[in-house]
Amino acid sequence: MKIRLDQLTQTLSRGLAPAYLVSGDDPLLQMEACDEIRQAVRNAGVEERELFHAEAGFEWRNLLEEANAMSLFASRRLLEVRIPNGKPSDKGAALKSLLENPSEDNVLLIVCPRLDAAAQKTAWYKAVDKQGVVLPVWPIERNQYPGWLKRRLQMAGLQADPAAVAALAHQTEGNLLAAVQEIEKLRLSGADRITEELVNEATGDSSRFDAFGLADTCLNGNLGESNRMLGHLRAEGNEPIMVLGAMTRKIRQLIALKNCSGQQLSEGFKQQNIWPKQQPPYKSALQRLSLDDLHLALRTAEAADAAAKGSGNDPWLLLAQLIVILSGQHDRLFTFSLS
C-alpha cells in the first residue's frame, strides 16, 4: 500500500504492518518519517532493533538468518535495512523472500533514496507494496514551503508574523535542515513573537558555517575554503552524519541533472526542487565534474556514512576526501589533510 507522508500518522494508528519502505532524497523528511515509524514500533512493545547497512559486499544471508533466529531478549524485533543506492546487490531476492513469508516476530523497515520507475517494477518493491506500506518522501514544493515553515514554527511553540515567515523562507530557500536549525535558534531567543527583524538578525550572519554552505563551496570548486569550513564544522562539534546529509543530497541531484542541457536542465532543476538562487553552484559543478567523478563522490559519501555509523574508518577524513573530489582536484586526493 502506497501512502503520502501526511497519511503516515493515521496509518500507524491502525496498527503495525509487516514492512515499511521509506524512500526519498530529503534527509530531514526521511529521517523524521523513519523516527515516527520507530516510535510506533516501540509503542507496540517492540524494543529490540537490528540495523543492517546493505552496501557493496553485503551478505544478504545474514539478514535472512537474523530474521529467522529467535531473539534472546524480546519476542518481536525491528529489522532496519538501509540500502544507500536503492539497488539490493542480490536484486532483492532476500527481501522478497522475507516479504512473501512475513513473520509475526519481525517488523521490516527499508530505507533508501528515491526509487525510479525501473526500481518500482522490481519484484521486491511489489512485495513491499503488497504486504506492507510504501512511503515515497517527496521534497516540499516551493509554493508549499511557507506553509511548512509556519507549521514547524508552531510545533516549536512560536508565533510568527507573515513577514517573518516570508523572511525565513527567503533565508533558507528550501533547505529543510537549515530551516529547522534556524527555527531552533529562534526558539532559544526567548522571543514571545517572531518578527521579520528578529529573523533577519538571527539568520543574517554571513560568517556562519553550515553543511549547506560547505556543500555549495565544494560545488563551486573552492577547495581551500571548503577545507576551512569543514575544519570549523568539526571544531564546533557538529556530527559528521549531518554534514554528510546535505552533501549526499546534492551529489544525487547532480547525477540526475548530469545529462540535461538547455530547457531540459531548467526542467531538471524544477524536478529536483532547486530554486534559481541555488542553481549557480550546481551549474559550476556540472561543467567541471564528469559522471564518473560524481559516482566516485557518491561511493565516498557512502563510505563516510558507514564510518559515521561505526565501520572503523575516520568519517572526517572521508569527508575531506569527498571535498577534494567535488572540488575537482583529484591530484590532491591522497596528499590532502584536514587542518
Phi, psi and chi 1 to 4 in degrees:
 res  aa     phi    psi   chi1   chi2   chi3   chi4
   1 MET       -  125.0  174.6  178.7   66.2      -
   2 LYS   -94.8  133.9 -177.3 -179.0  -70.3 -173.0
   3 ILE  -129.9  166.1   65.5  170.6      -      -
   4 ARG   -92.4  163.8  -59.1 -172.5  -50.5  -89.3
   5 LEU   -60.1  -38.2 -173.9   57.6      -      -
   6 ASP   -73.6   -4.9   60.1    1.6      -      -
   7 GLN   -99.7   -3.6  -63.3  174.0  -47.4      -
   8 LEU   -63.7  -48.1  177.9   59.8      -      -
   9 THR   -58.2  -46.6  -60.1      -      -      -
  10 GLN   -65.6  -39.4 -176.9  179.5   10.9      -
  11 THR   -61.9  -44.0  -59.2      -      -      -
  12 LEU   -66.8  -30.4  -69.0  170.3      -      -
  13 SER   -67.1  -19.4   70.5      -      -      -
  14 ARG   -86.1   -1.3  -66.4 -163.8  -69.7  -96.6
  15 GLY   117.8  163.5      -      -      -      -
  16 LEU   -80.3  140.4  -67.2  179.5      -      -
  17 ALA   -90.0  162.1      -      -      -      -
  18 PRO   -64.9  -26.9  -18.3   30.6      -      -
  19 ALA  -152.0  150.7      -      -      -      -
  20 TYR  -133.6  136.6  -63.8   87.2      -      -
  21 LEU  -119.4  115.3  168.0   59.9      -      -
  22 VAL  -112.3  115.0 -178.5      -      -      -
  23 SER  -126.5  142.1   64.0      -      -      -
  24 GLY   165.8  165.3      -      -      -      -
  25 ASP  -107.0   -5.5  -70.0  -25.9      -      -
  26 ASP   -88.7  113.1 -170.7  -77.4      -      -
  27 PRO   -62.8  -36.3   19.3  -30.0      -      -
  28 LEU   -70.0  -51.1  176.4   68.9      -      -
  29 LEU   -63.0  -39.2  -63.9  179.7      -      -
  30 GLN   -67.1  -42.8 -173.4  178.9   53.3      -
  31 MET   -62.2  -43.9  176.4 -178.3   67.0      -
  32 GLU   -67.9  -37.4  -68.5 -175.3  -22.8      -
  33 ALA   -63.5  -44.5      -      -      -      -
  34 CYS   -64.0  -39.7  -69.9      -      -      -
  35 ASP   -61.2  -39.7  -76.7  -15.5      -      -
  36 GLU   -66.1  -39.1 -172.8  171.2   -7.2      -
  37 ILE   -65.8  -45.1  -66.7  170.2      -      -
  38 ARG   -60.2  -40.0  -64.5 -177.1 -166.5  109.8
  39 GLN   -65.8  -41.3 -175.2   59.4   53.1      -
  40 ALA   -62.3  -38.2      -      -      -      -
  41 VAL   -64.2  -44.0  169.8      -      -      -
  42 ARG   -63.8  -39.8  -73.2 -168.0  -66.6  -90.0
  43 ASN   -63.3  -25.8  -68.6  -16.2      -      -
  44 ALA   -84.8    4.9      -      -      -      -
  45 GLY    91.4    9.7      -      -      -      -
  46 VAL   -93.5  102.8 -177.3      -      -      -
  47 GLU   -95.5  -27.5  -64.6  -68.0  -19.4      -
  48 GLU   -89.2  136.3 -170.5  174.1  -11.3      -
  49 ARG  -132.6  129.1  171.6  172.7  169.0 -110.3
  50 GLU  -113.1  129.2  -61.9  -72.0  -17.3      -
  51 LEU  -111.0  132.4 -178.7   59.3      -      -
  52 PHE  -125.9  127.3  -58.8   87.2      -      -
  53 HIS  -100.5  100.7  -63.5  -72.2      -      -
  54 ALA   -86.1   71.9      -      -      -      -
  55 GLU   -97.8 -171.8  -62.5  160.7  -25.3      -
  56 ALA   -57.2  130.7      -      -      -      -
  57 GLY    86.5    1.8      -      -      -      -
  58 PHE   -62.7  134.8  177.1   70.6      -      -
  59 GLU   -91.0  103.7  -65.8  -71.7  -12.8      -
  60 TRP   -67.8  -22.1  -73.5   93.1      -      -
  61 ARG   -65.8  -25.0   67.5  171.3  179.9  -88.1
  62 ASN   -64.1  -37.9  -66.4  -19.7      -      -
  63 LEU   -65.7  -44.0  172.7   62.5      -      -
  64 LEU   -63.4  -42.5  -67.7  172.5      -      -
  65 GLU   -64.6  -41.6  -69.9  171.8   -3.6      -
  66 GLU   -65.9  -39.0 -170.7   62.9   37.2      -
  67 ALA   -64.7  -32.0      -      -      -      -
  68 ASN   -91.7   -8.5  -66.0  -37.1      -      -
  69 ALA   -80.6  150.0      -      -      -      -
  70 MET   -83.0  133.5  -65.6  -67.0  -69.1      -
  71 SER   -79.4  140.6  171.6      -      -      -
  72 LEU   -84.7  -14.8  -62.2  176.0      -      -
  73 PHE  -115.5  -21.7  -54.5  103.5      -      -
  74 ALA  -150.4  156.8      -      -      -      -
  75 SER   -80.9  -24.6   57.6      -      -      -
  76 ARG  -133.8  153.5  -58.5 -178.6   70.9 -167.6
  77 ARG  -139.3  153.8  -67.6  172.2  -61.4  168.9
  78 LEU   -98.4  120.9  173.7   66.2      -      -
  79 LEU  -103.3  109.1  -56.1  178.6      -      -
  80 GLU  -104.9  122.0 -177.5  170.2  -24.6      -
  81 VAL  -116.8  118.1 -175.9      -      -      -
  82 ARG  -104.7  122.3  -61.3  179.5 -177.4  175.7
  83 ILE  -115.3   97.3  -47.9  174.6      -      -
  84 PRO   -57.9  -34.0  -24.1   34.1      -      -
  85 ASN  -103.5    0.2   62.0    2.5      -      -
  86 GLY    74.4    8.1      -      -      -      -
  87 LYS  -127.4   98.0  -61.8  177.9 -179.0  179.0
  88 PRO   -56.2  133.3  -21.2   31.7      -      -
  89 SER   -66.1  -19.6   56.7      -      -      -
  90 ASP   -97.5   16.7   68.7  -19.7      -      -
  91 LYS    62.9   22.8  -61.3 -175.9  178.8  179.4
  92 GLY    86.4   11.5      -      -      -      -
  93 ALA   -61.7  -43.4      -      -      -      -
  94 ALA   -65.8  -44.7      -      -      -      -
  95 LEU   -63.6  -42.2  -66.4  172.7      -      -
  96 LYS   -60.8  -41.5 -177.6  171.9  179.0  -71.0
  97 SER   -62.9  -43.9  174.9      -      -      -
  98 LEU   -64.5  -38.4  -70.4  178.3      -      -
  99 LEU   -78.6  -26.9  -68.4  160.7      -      -
 100 GLU   -75.3  -22.5  -72.5  178.7  -19.2      -
 101 ASN  -130.9   66.3  -60.1  -76.2      -      -
 102 PRO   -63.7  138.9   22.5  -31.8      -      -
 103 SER   -98.7  138.8  169.5      -      -      -
 104 GLU   -68.5  -13.7  -66.1 -177.1   -3.1      -
 105 ASP   -83.3  -13.0  -65.3  -27.2      -      -
 106 ASN  -127.8  147.0  -58.0  -42.4      -      -
 107 VAL  -118.5  127.8  176.8      -      -      -
 108 LEU  -102.3  127.7 -177.7   63.1      -      -
 109 LEU  -120.9  117.0  172.2   58.9      -      -
 110 ILE  -108.5  127.5  -54.2  166.4      -      -
 111 VAL  -122.8  126.5 -174.8      -      -      -
 112 CYS  -156.5  168.5   58.2      -      -      -
 113 PRO   -66.4  177.8  -14.2   27.4      -      -
 114 ARG   -57.4  135.0  177.0  167.6   30.0  175.3
 115 LEU   -99.3  133.0  -61.4  175.7      -      -
 116 ASP   -80.7 -179.9   58.0   20.8      -      -
 117 ALA   -61.4  -36.9      -      -      -      -
 118 ALA   -64.6  -41.9      -      -      -      -
 119 ALA   -64.2  -33.1      -      -      -      -
 120 GLN   -75.7   -5.0  -64.7  178.4   41.1      -
 121 LYS   -99.5   -2.7  -65.4  177.0 -178.1  177.6
 122 THR   -73.9  159.1   58.5      -      -      -
 123 ALA   -66.4  -37.4      -      -      -      -
 124 TRP   -69.4  -36.8   72.7  -92.2      -      -
 125 TYR   -64.8  -45.0  177.9   93.6      -      -
 126 LYS   -63.2  -32.3  -68.7  179.4  179.5  178.6
 127 ALA   -67.2  -40.1      -      -      -      -
 128 VAL   -64.5  -43.6 -177.5      -      -      -
 129 ASP   -60.3  -34.8 -166.3   19.9      -      -
 130 LYS   -79.8  -43.2  179.6  179.0  179.1 -178.6
 131 GLN   -94.5  -23.5  -62.4  -69.2  -17.3      -
 132 GLY  -135.7 -142.0      -      -      -      -
 133 VAL  -125.3  128.5  173.8      -      -      -
 134 VAL  -107.3  123.3  173.4      -      -      -
 135 LEU  -123.1   95.4  175.4   57.7      -      -
 136 PRO   -78.4  127.3   24.2  -25.8      -      -
 137 VAL   -99.4  107.2  179.0      -      -      -
 138 TRP   -92.4  147.4  -58.9  107.5      -      -
 139 PRO   -61.2  154.1  -19.2   30.8      -      -
 140 ILE   -70.8  125.5  -58.3  -65.1      -      -
 141 GLU   -70.4  156.2  -62.9  -66.0  -24.1      -
 142 ARG   -57.6  -41.7 -172.1 -177.9  -48.4 -177.0
 143 ASN   -73.3  -14.6   61.4  -14.8      -      -
 144 GLN   -92.7  -13.8  -59.5  170.9  -28.9      -
 145 TYR   -64.2  -46.4 -171.3   52.8      -      -
 146 PRO   -58.5  -40.1  -26.1   36.4      -      -
 147 GLY   -63.1  -39.4      -      -      -      -
 148 TRP   -64.0  -42.7 -178.0   86.2      -      -
 149 LEU   -62.2  -42.0  -74.6  174.2      -      -
 150 LYS   -61.2  -42.1 -176.3  176.9  179.7  179.9
 151 ARG   -66.0  -39.2  -70.8 -169.2  -63.2  -86.2
 152 ARG   -66.4  -37.9  -64.4  -62.6  -60.5 -146.2
 153 LEU   -63.7  -42.1  -74.1  160.4      -      -
 154 GLN   -65.0  -39.0  -69.1  171.8  -16.3      -
 155 MET   -62.0  -30.0  -72.4  168.9   58.2      -
 156 ALA   -84.7    2.9      -      -      -      -
 157 GLY    80.6   22.7      -      -      -      -
 158 LEU  -112.3  139.1  -59.7  173.4      -      -
 159 GLN  -105.8  125.6  -65.8  -63.2  -41.0      -
 160 ALA  -122.5  140.2      -      -      -      -
 161 ASP   -65.5  150.0  -62.8  -24.0      -      -
 162 PRO   -53.6  -38.5  -27.4   35.4      -      -
 163 ALA   -66.2  -32.0      -      -      -      -
 164 ALA   -68.9  -40.4      -      -      -      -
 165 VAL   -63.9  -42.9  175.0      -      -      -
 166 ALA   -63.2  -40.1      -      -      -      -
 167 ALA   -66.0  -40.1      -      -      -      -
 168 LEU   -66.7  -38.1 -174.4   58.2      -      -
 169 ALA   -62.8  -41.1      -      -      -      -
 170 HIS   -66.5  -40.7  175.6   74.1      -      -
 171 GLN   -67.7  -40.0  -67.3  -77.9    0.0      -
 172 THR   -95.6  -22.2   55.2      -      -      -
 173 GLU    50.2   46.9  -68.1 -172.7  -32.8      -
 174 GLY    87.3   -3.1      -      -      -      -
 175 ASN   -82.5  102.6  -76.4  -26.4      -      -
 176 LEU   -67.5  -39.9  -55.2 -169.1      -      -
 177 LEU   -62.5  -41.8  -82.4  170.6      -      -
 178 ALA   -64.1  -39.2      -      -      -      -
 179 ALA   -62.9  -43.2      -      -      -      -
 180 VAL   -63.3  -40.4  169.6      -      -      -
 181 GLN   -61.8  -41.9  -67.6  168.5   -1.5      -
 182 GLU   -68.6  -37.8  -61.5  -58.7  -16.7      -
 183 ILE   -64.4  -37.4  -70.7  171.3      -      -
 184 GLU   -64.8  -39.5  178.4   62.8   12.0      -
 185 LYS   -62.5  -40.3  -73.9  168.4   59.9  178.5
 186 LEU   -66.2  -37.4  -68.1  167.9      -      -
 187 ARG   -64.1  -40.9 -174.2 -176.1   69.4   82.1
 188 LEU   -73.1  -13.3  -66.4  174.3      -      -
 189 SER   -69.2  -21.5   72.0      -      -      -
 190 GLY    80.5    7.3      -      -      -      -
 191 ALA   -71.1  141.5      -      -      -      -
 192 ASP   -71.8  -36.1  -64.8  -30.3      -      -
 193 ARG  -138.7  137.0 -171.0  169.3 -172.5   85.3
 194 ILE   -90.0  122.0  -54.0  -56.7      -      -
 195 THR  -107.8  168.4   63.9      -      -      -
 196 GLU   -61.2  -40.1 -178.9 -179.6    7.0      -
 197 GLU   -62.3  -40.8  -68.6   74.8   17.8      -
 198 LEU   -66.8  -39.8 -176.3   58.3      -      -
 199 VAL   -62.5  -46.6  169.5      -      -      -
 200 ASN   -63.7  -36.3  -71.0  -28.0      -      -
 201 GLU   -69.7  -40.0  179.5 -177.7  -15.3      -
 202 ALA   -76.4  -32.1      -      -      -      -
 203 THR  -108.7    2.0   62.8      -      -      -
 204 GLY   -92.6    7.1      -      -      -      -
 205 ASP   -76.5  102.8 -179.1    3.6      -      -
 206 SER   -71.1  -12.5   61.0      -      -      -
 207 SER   -87.0   -3.8   66.4      -      -      -
 208 ARG   -71.3  133.0 -179.0  174.3   55.9   88.4
 209 PHE   -97.4  132.1  -66.5   95.6      -      -
 210 ASP  -142.3  172.4   61.0   25.5      -      -
 211 ALA   -63.3  -34.8      -      -      -      -
 212 PHE   -71.5  -39.6  -62.7  100.7      -      -
 213 GLY   -63.3  -39.0      -      -      -      -
 214 LEU   -62.2  -46.2  169.8   62.1      -      -
 215 ALA   -60.5  -43.8      -      -      -      -
 216 ASP   -66.0  -37.1  -77.0  -17.6      -      -
 217 THR   -64.5  -38.7  -57.2      -      -      -
 218 CYS   -62.1  -45.7  -70.0      -      -      -
 219 LEU   -63.4  -28.3  -61.5 -167.0      -      -
 220 ASN   -80.2   -4.5  -79.1  -37.6      -      -
 221 GLY    82.6   16.8      -      -      -      -
 222 ASN   -94.4   89.1 -168.3  -27.3      -      -
 223 LEU   -67.5  -43.8  178.9   57.9      -      -
 224 GLY   -60.6  -48.0      -      -      -      -
 225 GLU   -66.3  -37.0 -179.3   66.1    8.0      -
 226 SER   -62.7  -42.7  -62.0      -      -      -
 227 ASN   -60.9  -43.8  179.1   26.5      -      -
 228 ARG   -64.5  -41.1 -172.0  167.8   71.4   91.4
 229 MET   -67.7  -40.7  -66.6  177.5   73.1      -
 230 LEU   -63.4  -43.2 -177.1   62.2      -      -
 231 GLY   -60.6  -38.6      -      -      -      -
 232 HIS   -66.8  -43.9 -167.2   97.2      -      -
 233 LEU   -61.2  -40.4  -74.4  166.9      -      -
 234 ARG   -65.8  -43.5 -176.6  179.1 -173.3  179.6
 235 ALA   -65.0  -28.8      -      -      -      -
 236 GLU   -78.2   -4.7  -75.3 -173.2  -25.9      -
 237 GLY    87.4   16.9      -      -      -      -
 238 ASN   -67.7  147.3  -70.6  -84.1      -      -
 239 GLU   -78.1  135.3  -68.4  -66.2  -29.7      -
 240 PRO   -58.7  -30.3   16.6  -29.2      -      -
 241 ILE   -65.9  -31.3 -162.0   72.2      -      -
 242 MET   -73.5  -38.5  -63.6  -59.2  -68.7      -
 243 VAL   -64.0  -41.7  177.9      -      -      -
 244 LEU   -66.5  -35.2 -172.9   63.3      -      -
 245 GLY   -57.8  -45.6      -      -      -      -
 246 ALA   -65.7  -40.3      -      -      -      -
 247 MET   -71.3  -40.9  -60.9 -176.7   71.9      -
 248 THR   -63.6  -40.6  -58.0      -      -      -
 249 ARG   -60.4  -43.1 -177.8 -173.3 -178.2 -167.9
 250 LYS   -67.3  -35.8  -71.3 -179.4 -178.5  -72.3
 251 ILE   -62.3  -46.2  -65.0  168.1      -      -
 252 ARG   -63.6  -38.7  -65.4 -171.2 -174.4  -78.7
 253 GLN   -63.3  -41.6  -71.3  173.5  -37.1      -
 254 LEU   -63.7  -40.1  -75.0  167.4      -      -
 255 ILE   -61.4  -41.9  -69.3  173.5      -      -
 256 ALA   -65.9  -30.1      -      -      -      -
 257 LEU   -90.3  -12.8  -65.9  167.5      -      -
 258 LYS   -57.2  -39.3 -174.5   58.0 -175.4  174.1
 259 ASN   -93.3   11.6  -66.8  -37.0      -      -
 260 CYS   -94.3  151.4  -61.1      -      -      -
 261 SER  -152.9  156.5   60.6      -      -      -
 262 GLY    57.2 -128.2      -      -      -      -
 263 GLN   -64.5  -32.8 -173.8   60.4   36.9      -
 264 GLN   -60.9  -38.7  -73.9 -178.0  -27.6      -
 265 LEU   -67.0  -41.4 -177.1   58.0      -      -
 266 SER   -60.4  -42.8  -62.7      -      -      -
 267 GLU   -67.8  -36.9 -174.9   61.2   31.6      -
 268 GLY   -62.4  -40.8      -      -      -      -
 269 PHE   -60.8  -40.4  -80.5  133.2      -      -
 270 LYS   -64.8  -43.9  -70.1 -179.4 -178.5  178.6
 271 GLN   -64.1  -33.9  -68.6  176.8   -2.1      -
 272 GLN   -87.4    2.6  -65.8  -62.6  -40.0      -
 273 ASN    58.9   41.9 -155.2   32.1      -      -
 274 ILE  -101.9  115.3  -59.9  170.6      -      -
 275 TRP   -73.5  157.7  -64.6   18.6      -      -
 276 PRO   -52.7  -41.5  -29.9   36.5      -      -
 277 LYS   -68.4  -18.9  -75.7 -170.9  176.3 -178.5
 278 GLN   -90.5   -8.3  -61.1  170.3  -36.7      -
 279 GLN   -77.5  -32.1  -67.7  174.0   11.4      -
 280 PRO   -53.6  -45.7  -30.6   37.7      -      -
 281 PRO   -61.8  -36.2  -22.6   34.1      -      -
 282 TYR   -63.5  -45.1  -71.8   90.5      -      -
 283 LYS   -62.2  -39.5  -68.0  177.7  178.6  178.2
 284 SER   -62.4  -45.6  174.1      -      -      -
 285 ALA   -67.3  -37.7      -      -      -      -
 286 LEU   -63.9  -33.6  -72.4  169.8      -      -
 287 GLN   -74.6  -30.7  -68.8  177.0   -8.3      -
 288 ARG   -94.6  -31.8 -170.8  177.8   62.0 -101.7
 289 LEU  -106.9  139.3  -58.8  174.1      -      -
 290 SER   -86.1  170.0   68.3      -      -      -
 291 LEU   -63.9  -36.0 -168.3   57.8      -      -
 292 ASP   -62.8  -40.1  -73.9  -16.2      -      -
 293 ASP   -59.3  -43.6  -66.6  -26.5      -      -
 294 LEU   -68.2  -37.7  -67.1  171.8      -      -
 295 HIS   -68.2  -35.9  -77.2  -61.3      -      -
 296 LEU   -63.6  -41.7  174.6   60.2      -      -
 297 ALA   -61.8  -40.5      -      -      -      -
 298 LEU   -66.3  -40.8 -172.5   58.8      -      -
 299 ARG   -64.8  -39.2  -69.4 -165.2  -61.0  -87.2
 300 THR   -65.9  -38.8  -55.2      -      -      -
 301 ALA   -63.9  -40.6      -      -      -      -
 302 GLU   -63.8  -38.5  -69.4  171.4   -4.2      -
 303 ALA   -66.4  -39.0      -      -      -      -
 304 ALA   -65.7  -37.9      -      -      -      -
 305 ASP   -62.5  -44.9  179.8   74.3      -      -
 306 ALA   -63.8  -38.6      -      -      -      -
 307 ALA   -65.0  -40.2      -      -      -      -
 308 ALA   -65.4  -22.2      -      -      -      -
 309 LYS  -100.0    9.4  -65.3  164.6 -176.0  170.8
 310 GLY   106.5   23.3      -      -      -      -
 311 SER   -71.1  -17.2   70.9      -      -      -
 312 GLY   110.8  -17.5      -      -      -      -
 313 ASN   -84.4  168.6  -65.8  -41.6      -      -
 314 ASP   -89.9  111.3 -177.6  -11.2      -      -
 315 PRO   -64.4  -31.1   23.0  -32.8      -      -
 316 TRP   -70.9  -34.9  -70.2  103.7      -      -
 317 LEU   -65.9  -41.4  178.1   58.4      -      -
 318 LEU   -67.6  -34.9  -72.6  164.5      -      -
 319 LEU   -64.2  -39.3  -83.5  167.0      -      -
 320 ALA   -62.8  -40.3      -      -      -      -
 321 GLN   -65.6  -37.4  -66.5  177.4   -6.5      -
 322 LEU   -62.4  -39.6  178.9   58.2      -      -
 323 ILE   -60.7  -43.1  -78.3  174.7      -      -
 324 VAL   -60.7  -43.7  177.0      -      -      -
 325 ILE   -63.3  -48.4  -63.3  168.4      -      -
 326 LEU   -68.8  -26.6  -70.3  176.6      -      -
 327 SER   -79.3   -9.2  -61.9      -      -      -
 328 GLY    79.3   24.4      -      -      -      -
 329 GLN  -120.0   65.0  -58.7 -170.7   40.1      -
 330 HIS   -62.9  -25.6  -66.1   62.2      -      -
 331 ASP   -66.1  -13.0   57.7  -33.8      -      -
 332 ARG  -104.9    7.0  -60.6 -177.6   61.7  179.0
 333 LEU   -60.4  -37.3 -175.6   58.1      -      -
 334 PHE  -100.7   -3.1  -61.5  105.9      -      -
 335 THR  -112.4   -5.1   59.9      -      -      -
 336 PHE   -75.8  138.7  178.4   79.4      -      -
 337 SER  -132.8  146.6   62.5      -      -      -
 338 LEU   -80.5  122.8  178.7   61.9      -      -
 339 SER  -101.1      -   57.6      -      -      -
